[in-house]
């Protein structure tokens, strides 16, 4: 075998041997010298197994093993060197003999082993005599950690009355010591507090029930569990945990009434649904296990009812039917309380229900009158005369049959009073004839009042049905529009008709159609009854002429099947149309309208054209009037500033010039400050116009007026400053352009010439003829 392969195999065998766990008893606290030395050979190395005990405390280094080369002659020529984890700090080596010592306290829980390397060199040559070898020093465990309950505190719940041995919960403690070496991490559980109700399994920590317990006696227990390492041997460490065990409720208790006999009372005038009283059955259980339902047994279940209040678990007795003191004054009922949810495991202990007796007295009260019926239905034939008897209502005083009762009808203010009632005997009569076709049913509210106590009133509803009689003749359901073409042939259907009848026929309506006697011999049209409440109108001849007759009026006789039968005559208007085969409804209506007016189409077009022209002329006149009478935007302010503000809306002088500025002020030396009432607008305009023709911008009066206004503006702080004063050139007499003012234009309309209207075209020809001064003959 190759020498290098053999060398590697030896190294692996030595490493495996040094890493194997020791089988010695961990309870020994001695040093490694107490082990039987076993020499290990690795190539040229010789050493003993290396173990260091944790938590070992000594003032001097502790020997744990020795490394030695088989080339060592013990002459001190070899030097041993130690490197790797902890070398020089935790571990040192005697360089002369290869002995290894531990110098500090070790903690296996922090580091369980150390990997080091050893080397032997010749002191003279400083050359290695052995190859470097790696080895492991294992830290041997000691019991230096206490058990710990990491998941505490514990809370568990178990149903009450659980059988012995029922598992409640499991507690688990941990120990940081080495579980693979010795008993340092082997735990043992025990019960410190909780006997005799609970027990714990020593090895698993499972807590179990030791006896049956009743929640109603005690619902919570505190159990203390202890965990010891070293299997509980002397010197072992321990820890405790508290477990809170709650007992959950089960339905193991039946309900029990607090009283075996209850007394209650109810007034005879109490309405249905009134609470009569309450009963209560106690249950030691809680939640759904205490939920119960109440029932009423025996024969009184039709008068009283009972419901359960789920919040208070009380039974509420209600009035299911009105009671009457005069009929029955005392009731005795039996009430039963039953658990809503039953646990079958405890059925053998008895039924989970209880019973009690409730006695209820009926209290007398002054009751209102009682009608023999809450609702009355009566009938009367329509058309019956006023004062006809409809029916009779009856009421009595339940407290005293001899007490008189007064009847009346509740009338609505917005409804017509069709009925009245005799206040003594309750007879209802009509106040006027009834018409079924207007209302087939009438609802009446009748009251009955005690004579001795008017506050006691009761009501009853009376429904009056009006029976039908055949008093309405049949008629057309609508106004028919019937047309016939001029070239229609004989026997042609031109209209289908039907009929309606407001009466109510028990066997169904059946109508018969025919022509009235006065038109029965007419050869123009015929009526064919279809025997299905419809009829057809047919032409009786061929060819019609609008020039000869535009409309035909057919009297149609309709008879119903009532008793006695009624007949009516309905007129059907037939219009002759200018058509070939199909009727154009719009054209026929238009032609009929024109015929009724007595106008031709050409005449109607002419009338419409005249109306249109008149509207255009009227709108033009209105527009011109509005433009001539426009008012200033602030008419109420213009009077105040008329001497300071001159407003122009167009070129040249006009009415607004003289209205805004009183030019007559230029003709006087005195400045008027007082407000003068305005003259008539027309006369004032003419006056100002005449004065303006005599005054020019070079007039001394004009200049003096301007100077006075300037002086006032300089001294009066309430007037505008000088730079806001507006001056205007004045166009006086002698202008070549002439005046553009409209002053004086209102003198007379006769002076105005409208000859220019003749040049505006044919649309204004009529206006030109009306207003032109040179009218031509025939205009």
Buried (B, 14 or more C-beta within 10 A) or exposed (E): EEEEEEEEEBBEEBBEEBEEEEEBEBEEEEBBEEBEEEEBEBBBBBBBBBBBBBBBEEEEBBBBBBBBBEEBEEEEBBBBBBEBBBBEEBBBBBBBBBBBBBBEEBEBEEEBBBEBBBBBBEEEEEEBBBEEBBBBBBBBBBBBBBBBBEEBEBEBEBBBBBEEEBEBBBBBBBBBBBBEBBBBBBBBBBBBBBEEBBBBEBEEBBBBBBEEBBBBEEBEBEBEBBBBBBEBEEEBBBBBBBBEBEBBBBBBBBBBBEEEEBEBEBBBBBEEEBEBBBBBBBBBBBEEBBBBBBBBEEEBBEBBBBEBEEEEBBBBBBBBEBBBBEEEBEBEBBBBBBBBEBBEEBEEEEEBBBBBBBEBEBEEBBBBBBBEEEEBEBEBEBBBEEEBEBBBBBBBBBBEEEBEBBBBBEBEEEEEEBBBBEBEEBBBBBEEEBBBBEBBEBEBEBBBBBEEBEEBBBBBBBEBEBBBBBBBBBBBEEEBBBBBBBEBEEEBEBBEBBBBBBBBBEEEBBBBBBBBEEBEEBEBBBBEBEEEBBBBBBBBBEEBEBEEEBEBEBBBBBBBBBEEEBEBBBEBBBBBBEBEEEBBEEEBBEBBEBBEEEBEEEEBEEEEEEEEEEEEBEEEEEEEEEEEEEEEEEEEEBEEEBBBBBEEEEEEBBBBBBBBBBBBBBEEEEEEEEEEEEEEEEEBBBBBBEEBEEBEEEBEEBEEBBEBBEEEBEEEEEBEEEEEEEEEEBBBEEEEEEBEBBBBEEEEEEEEEBEEBBEEEEEBBEBBBEBBEEEEEEE
